[in-house]
Amino acid sequence: MDLAKRMSRLGTETAFEVLARARGLEREGREIIHLEIGEPDFDTPRNVTNAGVLALSAGETHYTPSAGIDALREAISADQSTRKGIRAGVENVVVTPGGKPIMFFVMLALLEEGDEVIYPDPGFPIYESMVAFLGGVKRPIGFIEEARSIRWDVDSLLSQIGPRTKLLILNTPSNPVGCTVSSHDLARIAAAAVEHDVFVLSDEIYSRILYSGDFVSIATLEGMADRTCVLDGFSKTFAMTGWRLGFGVMPEWLAPHIARLITNSNSCTAAFTQIAGVEALTGPQDSVDDMVSEFRRRRDLVVAALNEMPCVRASTPDGAFYAFPNIQGTGMASREAADYFLYEAGVALLSGTAFGANGEGYLRLSYANSYENLERALQKMDTALKAREVSLPRG
Ligand SMILES: Cc1ncc(COP(=O)(O)O)c(C=O)c1O
């Protein structure tokens, strides 16, 4: 039996592939330090887990409305309004099992074959996968690295917007690069989106894992509320990846259609998970603050140690929990370098090309691992690189 042709256009996330290879080495007795995984290594805050357990015991084990329970949609709209200044009511919020389905559903709802989509490359691999799957035309946007800092190539982004552009995907702070989009650049992008009637999917899943400054959402800029879907969720902020809880904040004209896609697929998000989400947003926030300060401490360690390594250069991420070092000076291609560190140093990390062709020459390290493990991993990488330098022919 043949698969549908579109299946050949569907991509994946290579983090799971690298994890499988690393586990294979562990079964052979090798010690591997995992820096490939994109999820916080913290536990879900106790009050949130308790709220979920209590909900299950109280019989919250049934279907909910497709767009989510009112209590959670209200808590989300209040939280988005206080933290980001987004003016949204319950009617603008659609709850999903994780943030990822928002990408899928928004693109399913908006894209026709041949529509152009601008998205970050390197970027979360599911953007490109979904665009290709739905027959969209890919318009990847790269970045510029200057003086140990990285920013998106917004001039190139603006020059790509044209009459066939339907959708623009932003991700700030970014996975895998860690940089944010400045307010100045956001304003330029918003003006172009309004002028060319482009819809924006703003992936803000890392908006609370920010190390300096206030977060600015493009949805708050002039003319954008009616053409932006903000994607956000609980996976990263509250270390809740396994609960599957995310949401979109979108114009009222779009929300019922996204809810209909949910009715046709998941029906709804698990009831007890949604109740735990209310507690996450309305309960004490100190676990989030503690997690972010620990991530900042690790970021500083990782960036400093990478910059001490021969032929490696790392910029300082503004947010999220990834470092994206430039390894061009080592003479290794990204995949080769990722394999080298896995087999020679016992450190699992990802090739920059796992996030798109523009990631060549870079690696992604997740610092969602303990400070001690990070210190050991960085030491092992340094030793492996120096050993390679010694064994390379001079000339
Ligand atoms: C940029 C970005 N957006 C969205 C997601 C999806 O998160 P969730 O687990 O809530 O589906 C991830 C997860 O890694 C991500 O890195």
The ligand as an SDF file (V2000), in Angstrom:
LIG
                    3D

 16 16  0  0  0  0  0  0  0  0999 V2000
   10.2450   27.0500   19.5450 C   0  0  0  0  0  0  0  0  0  0  0  0
    9.3160   26.0120   20.0720 C   0  0  0  0  0  0  0  0  0  0  0  0
    8.0030   26.1470   19.8770 N   0  0  0  0  0  0  0  0  0  0  0  0
    7.1320   25.2400   20.3220 C   0  0  0  0  0  0  0  0  0  0  0  0
    7.5470   24.1060   20.9920 C   0  0  0  0  0  0  0  0  0  0  0  0
    6.5180   23.0880   21.3810 C   0  0  0  0  0  0  0  0  0  0  0  0
    6.3180   22.9430   22.7050 O   0  0  0  0  0  0  0  0  0  0  0  0
    5.1980   21.9730   23.3070 P   0  0  0  0  0  0  0  0  0  0  0  0
    5.9220   20.9120   24.0610 O   0  0  0  0  0  0  0  0  0  0  0  0
    4.3750   22.8440   24.1950 O   0  0  0  0  0  0  0  0  0  0  0  0
    4.3780   21.4080   22.1940 O   0  0  0  0  0  0  0  0  0  0  0  0
    8.9090   23.9190   21.2290 C   0  0  0  0  0  0  0  0  0  0  0  0
    9.4020   22.7050   21.9150 C   0  0  0  0  0  0  0  0  0  0  0  0
   10.5360   22.3450   21.9020 O   0  0  0  0  0  0  0  0  0  0  0  0
    9.8200   24.8980   20.7690 C   0  0  0  0  0  0  0  0  0  0  0  0
   11.1450   24.7880   20.9810 O   0  0  0  0  0  0  0  0  0  0  0  0
  1  2  1  0
  2  3  1  0
  2 15  2  0
  3  4  2  0
  4  5  1  0
  5  6  1  0
  5 12  2  0
  6  7  1  0
  7  8  1  0
  8  9  2  0
  8 10  1  0
  8 11  1  0
 12 13  1  0
 12 15  1  0
 13 14  2  0
 15 16  1  0
M  END
$$$$
